Amino acid sequence: MLGIVLGALVLLLYLMKRFMRNKHAAANGGVIKPVATYYFSPKERIEVVEIGGDRIVVGVAANGLSYLTTLVAPGRDVAHDDLEP
């Protein structure tokens, strides 16, 4: 009986962690939106996130985050985006 209760508790915690993490970002206005994740190992991955309309690629490892690049939509000129017409 104790095993069933502990198993149900572990399952509940796993489901809460899995489905509640993105709801927190949406409740705060969703400034940073995860777009895609590519895993290399359990502790290393590449994340594509959207921040203010820009898609940024970062590397995530046990020792921290590393900026990799910014993705540019086809037809968009990055050099002139900040200039006013």
Helices and strands as residue ranges (DSSP letters): H 2-27, E 32-41, E 44-51, E 54-61, E 64-71, G 78-80
